[in-house]
Amino acid sequence: MSKQQLAEWIDAHFDEEVGVLQQLLRVPTDTPPGNNAPHAYMVAELLQGYGWITEKHAVPEQTVRDYGMESITNLIVRRPYAAGGPTLALNAHGDVVPPGDNWTYPPYGGVIDNGYIYGRAAAVSKCDFATYIFAVRALEALGVPLKGGLELHFTYDEEFGGLLGPGWLLEQKLTKPDYVIAAGFSYNIVTAHNACLQLEITVHGKSGHGAMPETGHDALQAATRILNAIYDQLPELKKIKSKIAGIDSPTMLVGRIDGGTNTNVVPGKVVLKMDRRMIPEEDPVEVEAQVRALIENAVQGVPGITLEIKRLLLSHALRERPGTEKLVAAIQQNAETFIGEKIPAQGTPLYADARLYGEHGIPAVLYGAGPRTVPESNAKKADERLKLEDLRKATKVVACTLFDFLT
């Protein structure tokens, strides 16, 4: 009966939940530039209205600027109950990629149309600020004795890798929950995801006059050798297969190239930015060494050419840990009740900041409000949207999962 009461409370407060999500969408958090503290302060004020104390953990300004952003204040709300139960943390990120062009709805309007809410971060992942807030409120409104504790972690560094979001809270020893549910989608549970290595390769040559190219050392010609080496590797990567459902093979690409000074000048410097996704079974240290060797060998012995290889990002994989299966079982059972189907637990080729909890030995899964696939939500594209019924369903599933762990 109690779970039914949770569902009824959520239904009765659903208009309020949608209103909260509209407020969350209307304060921009474009990253870059990454001035995200104002959103955190707005959220803290909102939660104060429920009588909750919100800890504001500001990352030092210089650290944030060195990292390439403007301001980060991460939030922790602690809800301790009676002794004898586990602590669950619910984590969603508020930083988002800039909206870009071609929107037919205002990107920060929170407009509702035909059962959908539109706006940047409607699906990833301001929606799950609302999911988790209202799941916790429903559980506490039930009035049953609870054991253990809940923490809400609202963080503002996912787009840059998470090191100053959940990574910061964990490194500063501000939190050590027993389980984590992080922002995800309603129709599947993500238990594993790929690792990601990003490198910046600077090829130094020597400029020369276009009429006398032999007076220079062509950095672009050397960079072309590197490009060919990278793309020649792709058929080999295709042969490597992950055993985890939802994850296929490693990938590698060059996403950006900058270089040269003018049409009639031998390019003296070219910068490549590359991305190598690793399946969870791969060793990131080994992969990075292989990629660096591949790049260096491509231009070895080329006269007048030197290389700088700088790591931009090394994001580790999320892997299943002891305890993951308990989260999966509870979410699946509750999803069957409220969504009416057995939702899969699988991997994803994307990477997220939930991995940082995993790196600290904490079982973490991704589950929250959203459609079956990323493309359906227009996440990171124009007209990002969330079906309001998916928000309602996810809130019920999360509330009942918390009930299973804490009663």
N, C-alpha and C positions, 0 to 999 in steps of 0.2 A: 504493500500500500504506500510506503514511504516514497518509493521512486515515482509512483504516479503523482503524488503530491508535489514532488520536485518539478515534474513536467507541467503540472497545472500552475505552479507559481511562475514558471518561465513564460507560459502562455499569457498569464495575467499581466506580466510586466514587459511583454515583448515590444510594445510601442515605445516604452521608455528605453529599452536596449537599443532599438533602432535610432532613437534620438541621440543617445550617447555616441553611437558610431558616426552619426552625422557630425557631431561636434569634433570628434577625433580626426575626421577627414578634412575639416575646414581649416585646420592649422597646418600649413605646408612644412614638410621636412625634407626638401630636396637635398640629395646627397650625391655628388657635390652640389653646393658648397658645404652642406653639413652643419648648419646652425640649428641644432636640434634641442637645445635646452629649453626654449620657449614652449615647445610641445610637452616636454616632461613636466614643466611647472603647471601647465593647464590640466594635465592628467592628475597630478597630485592634488590640485584644488578640487577637481571633480570627485576624487575618492574621499576627500575630507568630508564631503557632503554625506557620505555613508558612515561617517564616524571612524574611518580607517586612518591610521597614522602611516604616512608614506615617508620612507627614508630616501633622501635625495643624495645620491653619490656622484658628485661632479668629478670628472676626470680632469686633472690639472691642465690648464689652458695650453701651456707650452707643449705638453705631450700630445694633445689633440691637434695642434697646429703642425707639429713635426710629422704627424700621421696623415695630414692632408685635409683635415676637417676644421670646423670653426668652434663648435661647442658640443659637449656630450654630458648630459646628466642622466645617469641610469637610476631607475627606481626599484626599491624593494618594499613590498607590503608584507608584513609577517602576521599570520593569524594563528597563534599557538592555541592548542586545545589541551585536553587532559593528557597526562603522561601515558606512555604505553603503545603509541602508534607511530607510523612513519611520517616523515615530512615530504610532501610533494611540492615541487615548484612548477609553476605555469609560466612559460616564457614566450613573449611576442616582441617583435622589433618594430620600432616606429620610424626608422629611417627608410627612405625610398629613393628610387632613381627619379630624376626630373621627369615631368610629364611628357615632354616632347610635343610633336605637332599632331594635327588631324583629329583632335577630339571633337565630338558632336555634343558632348555634355561638358560643363565647366569642370576641370580636373580637381578643383577643391570645393565643389559645390555640395557634394553629398546628395545629389538629386535622386529621387526615387521615381522610377518609371516602370510600369508593367511588371511589378514584383521584383525588380532589381534595384540595387543602390549602386550609383556610379561615382567613381572618384579614384584618384591615385591612392593606392594602398587599401582599397575596398576589399580586395581578395588577399593581398600579401602586404602587411599582416596586421593592419590596424583593426581589421574585423575581429581578430582573436584577442585584442584588448577587451572588446565587448564580450566575446564568448566567455573568457575566463572570469571577468568581473562578475557577470551575471550568473555563471555556474556557482561561484563561491557564495554570492549573495543568496541564491536559492537554497544551497546546502545549509547555510547558517540560519535562514528563515524557517527551516524545517523544525528547529527546536529539539532535535535528538542529540544525545550525548555523543561527542566526537572525541577521538583519541589521535594524538600526533599533531600535525600542523600543516598549514598551507603557506606557501610564499608566492606572491606575484612578482615576477621579474619583467619589468618593461625596460627594454634596452634600446640603444640607438647607434649600433654599429654592426649591421649585418652586411650591408652593401660593400663595405671595405674589408670584411673578413671576420668581424666579431671580437677581435682581440681587445678592443676597448669597450665592448658590450659585456656579454656573459664572461668573456675571458678576463676582463678587468675585475668583475665581482668575485670570480673564483680565485684569481691570483692574489687579490687583497684579502682573501680568506673571510669575505663578508657573508658567504653562504656555503653550505655543503648539504644539499638536500639528499634524500634517499632515492627519489625518482624525479624524472622531469618529463612533462608533456610540453612540447614546443609547437609553435604555429604550424599548421598544416592544412589539409583538405578533408572534407567530410567523408569521402567515399573510399579512402584508403589510409592505412597507417604506414608511415615510413619508418623502417627500423634500421636502414643502412643507406649511406650515400657515398658518392665518389670523393676522392681527394683531388686537390687542384694545385698545380704548380704554375706560377706566372713569372716569366723572366723578361728583363729588358736587356736587349743585346745592342751595344753601341759598336759600330764598325768604324774605325778611324783609318782614313787614308790620307791623301794630300790633294788639295785643290790644284787645278791647272787650267790653262786657257783651252777652250773647246777646239781651237784651231791647231793646238799642239798638245793633244791628250797625253802624249808620252812624257810630258813634263810633270804630270800628276800621278797619283795612285788612286784608282777608281774604287771608292768605298761601295758604290752601288753594285758594281760588277762582283765584288767580294760578297756583298749581302745576298746577291742572287744565288751564289753557291750555297749559302746557308739555307735559303728558302728551298732550293732543290733538295738539299739533304733532309730537311724537315719533312717535306711532302713526299719524298721517296720512301720515308719510313712508314707511311700510313697503311699500306697493305700488310706490313708485319704486325702493326697494332691490332688490325682487324682479326688476326688469328688468335689473339689473346682474349679469352672469354671468362666472364665472371660466373660463378655458380649461384649468384644471388638474383632472384626473380626481380625484373624491373631494371636491372643493370646489364649492359651488353659488353662493350669493349672499351679500352682506353681511346682517347681522341687527342689530336694535337693540331693547333692552327696558329697562324700569325694574324693577329687581329688589327694591328696598326703598324704603318711604316711612315717614318718622317725622314727627309734628307735632302741634300743638295742645296745649292744657293741660287742657281739660275740655269736657263736652258743651255747657255753656251759655256758652262763651267763644269769641269770634271768634279763629280761629287766628292767632297773631302770627308763627309761624315754622314752616316745613315743609322737610324735607330729603329729597331724592330721590337715589337712587344708580342710575346707569344704565350699561349695557354696550353698546358698539358694536363688533361684529366686522367686520373688514375683510378682504376677499380679498387675496391677495398682490399683485394688480395695482394696488390702490389706494395712494395716497400718504397716509400717516398724518398728516402736517402739514396737508395740504389738508382731510382728513376732519375733523380736530379743529376747524379753523377753521369749517367748515360747520356742525358740530354746535353749537358755541358760538353762532354767529350765529342758528341756528334757535331756540335756547333764549331768547336775548336778545330776538329779534323777537317772540316769543310774548307777552311781557309789556311790550313797549315802550309807553310812554304810560299804563300803568295807575297811577293815583294811589297814592302812599304805598308802592309796592313796589320793593324793591331786591334785587339778586341777587349771590350769590357762587358762582363756578364753580371748583371745585378738581379738578385731575387726580389721580386715585387711582393709575392705571396706564396706561402706554403700552407695550404689548408688541408688538414688530415681528414681521413675518411671517418664517417660514423659507422660503428660496427655494433652488432648485438652484444649485450653484456648480460651476465647473470641478473635476472630481475626484469629484463626486457619482456620476457614471455608473460609475466604477471600483468604488466600494463596492457599488452596486446590482447590477452584473454578477456580482461574487463571491458576494454573499449569495444572489442568485437561483439561481446554478448549484449552490451547496451545499444550498440548500433543496430543489432538485429531487432531489438525491441522498437527503437524509435525511427529507424530508416527502413526497416523491413527487409534487409538483405545482409548476408555475411560479407563484411568488407575485407578485402585482402590486406595482409601485412607484407610489404615488399620494399625493395630498394629503389633509389632514384639516381639518375646520372647527375643531378644538380648537387650543389653543396650548400650547407646552411650552418649557422653558428651553433646549432644544437650539438655539433660534434665536440665542442669545447667542454660540455658537461661529460661526454663520453671519455674524453682525454683525462678527466679527473676521476674516472672509474664509476661514474654515475649512470645507471641505465636511463636512456632518453629515447623517446619516440616523437615523431611529428604527427600531430592530429589537431584539426580545428575546422573552421568554417570555410567551405569552398566547393568547387565542382569536382568532377572526376579527373580532369586534366588541366594543366597550366594554360594551354591555349584557349580553352573555353572561357577563362576568366579575363582574358586580355591582360594578364599581369605583365607589367613593364611595357605595355603598348597603350595606344589610345583607347579610351572608353573602357578602362578597367572596371569590372563590375562583379557584384556578388548577388546571388539569388537569396532573397531574404529568408526563404524557407530553409535554405542550407544553414544559415546562421541559427535559426530556431532549433533545427535538428542537432547541430553540433553542440549547442549550449546544453541541451538535454543529455546528450551522450557524455559530455565532460562532467556535468554535475553528478550523474549517476555513477560514473567511474570514481569520482572523489568519494562519494558515499560508500562504495565498496571498500575502499582503502582505509577510510577513517572511522567507520562505525563498527 
